C-alpha cells in the first residue's frame, strides 16, 4: 500500500459544471475543445490558400456529423455487435443517446461508446461528400483536415483520461496512475501516452506545413497523419487492457486489426502522391 503513494492517484470529478440541471462533463468539454481547435486551424489553412470562405463554411457540419456517426457506429459494430443487434431497443440505443430501462422507460445517457477507427472512416466519407458538394479536390481537403486532426485526437484522449477509461496494463513505473474508480492497481496511463504522441504529431505537422507546405505532394499530410497515428495506436495497444471480452486470447485485438488497413492507406498516400499531383495539381500549384 505504501508503494501506491509513489504513483498518481486518479479520481477526478467527471462533471465540469451543472447549468440548470444540465450536466457539462469533462468528456464532452474536451471533445468540443478538440473540434473547435481543429475548426480554427483549418479555417486558417483555407485563408492561407486563399480559398473562398463561403466554401469553408459548411465544412464544420460535415466533419462534426461524420466523426460522431462514424465513431458511434464503429464502436457498436466492431466492439459490441452482440448487444446492439440483439433487439430493437438496443438497435435504437446505437442510433440515439438513450438507454432503455427494464420498466420500459428510457433515460438520456449520451453516446458512451465511440471508436476512433470508425470516426476516421466517417470523417473520410463526410469529407468526400463535402468535396463533391463544393467542387474541391478530395485530397486537398484531406490534407488540410489532416494537419488539424492530431490536436483533436489529443483532446479526445484527454477526455478518456478524465473518464478513467481505456486504461493501461498494471505497471511499476513511477508515473503510473491508480484509477481509483476502476481498481486499486497502478497502471500505464495509456490515454496520456496517446495524447502526448498526438500533440507531438500536431507540432510536426505545423512545422512541416510552415516550412515545406508548398514543396510536398498532394496527400502527404493525409498520409503522414494516418501512418503516424495508427502505427502508434497499433503498438500502444500492447500496453492497454482489452476493451471487450471477446478480445481475450486474440493475437491482435480489434484496435490493432482495424489499424492495419488504415496504416496501409496512409503509406500509399505518402508514397504515391506524386502521381496524384500529375493528374491534378494541388491548390498551391494552380494558377
N, C-alpha and C positions, 0 to 999 in steps of 0.2 A: 504494500500500500504506500509506503514511503517513496518508492521509486516513481509512483504516479505523480508525485508533487513536482517532478522534473519536467513533466510534459505539460501541454496546453490543455486545460480542461475547457471543453467547448459545449456550451449550452445557452446560446443567445436567445433572446426573445424573437419569435418569428413574426410578430406584429410590429410594424414601424409606427403606426398610429391608427386611431379609430375616429372616423368622422361621421357623427350622427348615426352610429351603429354600423357603419360600413368599415370593414377591416381592410387596412392597407398593409399588406405583408411585404417583408423584405424581398421575398422571392419575386413577386410581381414588380416591385420597385426596381430591382436590379435588371430585370428584363426590359423595362421601359427605358432605363438609363442606357443600356447597351444599344437598343434600337435607335434611340434618339441621337446618340453619338454617331452611329453609322449614317443616319439621315443627314446630319450636318456635314460629315466628311464627304459623302457622295455629292451633296449639293455643291460643295466647294470644287470637286473634281469637274462637275458639269460646267461651272463657271470658268474654271481654268482652261477647259477645252472649248469655251465659247459656244456651248450648246444652249439653245433657246430654253429659258426657264419654264415655259409652258410644257415642254416635253418632259421636264423633270417632275412636275407637279404630281402626276398620277403614280409615280414610281413607288412612293411610300406605301400606298394602299396595296399594290401588287405584292410588295415584299412582306408586309405585315401578315396578310392572309395566306400567302404562300408558305411562310415559315410556320405559322400557327397550325394550319391544316395539315401540312406535311409532318410536322413534329408529332402532332396528336395521332394521326393515322399510323405513322411509323412505329410509335410505341405500342399502340393497340394491336397492330397486325403482326409485328415481329416479336414482341415480348409477352403479350397476354392474349393471344388469339382464342385460347380455350375459354377465357372468361367473356370477352366481348362478343363472341359469336355463338354463345351458348343459349341466349334468349333475346327476345325483342327488347326488353328493358335494358339489358346490358349493351345491346347494339345502340340504343338511343343514348346511353351514357357515353359511348365512344364519340358521338357527334355533339352532344350538349354537355355543358359543365355542371351536371347534376348527378345525384346518386339516389336511386330509389330505395326507400326504407321497407322493412318487412311488412308494415301495416298498409302499404300501398301509396303512402305519401312520398314526397321527394324533398331533397334539400339541395341548395346551391353549394358546390364544393370546389368549383374551379376545375381547371384541367390539371389533375395531379400527375399525369404521366405524359412526358414529352421526350421525343428521341431526336438527337442531333442529326443522325443519318437521314431520317425522314424529313427533317427540316431542310436539309441540304437539297434533297430531291424536290421538295415542294417549292423551295425558292427558285431552283433552276427552271421548273415548269412555269412559275409565275413570271419570271424574267423573260422567258421565251414568248409568252403571251403579250407582255408589255412591249418587247422589241418589235413584234409584228404590228401592234396597235400604233406605235409612234413612228414606225418605219426606220428603226435604227438597226445597226448590225448587232446581232445577238452577242458575239464575242466581245465587242466593245463594251456592252452593258455589263457582261460578266466580269470583265477586268476591273471596271470601276467599283462594282459592288464588292469584289474580292479584296480590294485594298482596305475596305472598312470592316469586312466580316470578322477579322480576328478580335477587334475590340468588343464586338457584340458577344462573341464566343467567350471572351474573358469574363464579362459580366454575368453571363448565364452560369458559368461555373462558380462564380462568387455567390450567385443565388442558390445554387446547390449546396454550397458550404454553409450558408445561413440556415438552410433547411436540414442540415446534418444528413444529407442523402448522397448516394454514390460514394460510399466510404471505402477506404483502402484496407488492405490486409493488416493484421497485427504487426507491430514493429517495435524495436528497442531504440530507434533513432531519437536523438534528443529533441527533435522538432515534432515528434508525434503528437497527434490530437487525441484526446479522450472524448469521444462523442457521448456525452452523458445521457442524452435522450435515447441512445441506441444500446449501449452497454458500458461497462467499466474497463474497457480494453484500450490500450494505446495503439493507435492505428496510423497508417500513412494518410496524410491529408491530400488524397488524390485530386480532389476538386481544386485545391490551391496549386498543386503542381501544374494542372492543365491551365488554370487561369494565368499563371506566370508565363507558361510557354506561349500562350496565345498573345499575351501582351508583348512579348519579345518579337513575335512574328509581326505584330502591328507596327512596331518601331522599324523593323526591317523593311516592311512594305513602304512606309513613308519615306525612308531613306532612299530606297531604290527608285521610287516614283520621282522624287525631287531631283535626283542626280542622273538617272538613266531612263526616265519615263518615256522619252522620245526616241530612245535607241532600241528598246526591246520590242520583240514582235508581238502581234496580237495573240492573246491567250496566255501570255507569260505570267501575269499576276494571278489569273484564274488558276492556272496550273500549279503555281507555287503555293497558293493558298490551300488547295485540295491536298497536294502531296505532303506539305508540312503538317497540317492539322491532323490528317487521318493516318499518317505514318506514326506521329506521336501518339495518337489515340490507340493504334494497334498495340504499341509496346506498353503504354501506361495501363492497359487492361490487366497486365500481369501483376500489377500492384493493387488491383481493385477487387472487391468482393463481387461475385456474380449478382446480377440484378434480379434474376428469376431462377426458380428451382431447376427448370429443365436444362440449364447450362452446366449443372454439376456433372462432371465426368467428361465433358466435351473437350477435345483437344484445343479448339479455339472457340471462344464464346461468341455470342451473337454480335457484339460490338466489333470484334475483330473480323468476323466473316463479312460484315457489311462494309468495313473499312477498305478491304482489299480492292473491290471494283472501283471505288472512288479514287484510290491512290493511282490505279492504272489509268483512269481518265485524266487525272492530274498530270501524270508523266507524259501521256500522249499530247496533252495541250502544251506542255513545256517544250517538247522536242519536235513537234510538227507544226508549230505556229507559223514558221516562215512560209510554209506552203499556203496557209490561210492568207497571209499578207499579200502574196502574189495574186490570189484570186480576188481580193477586195481590200485595198489599203486601209489601215486604221484611221481613226479620225484625225490624228495629228499629221498624217501624210496626205490627207485630201486637200485639194485646192479649191 
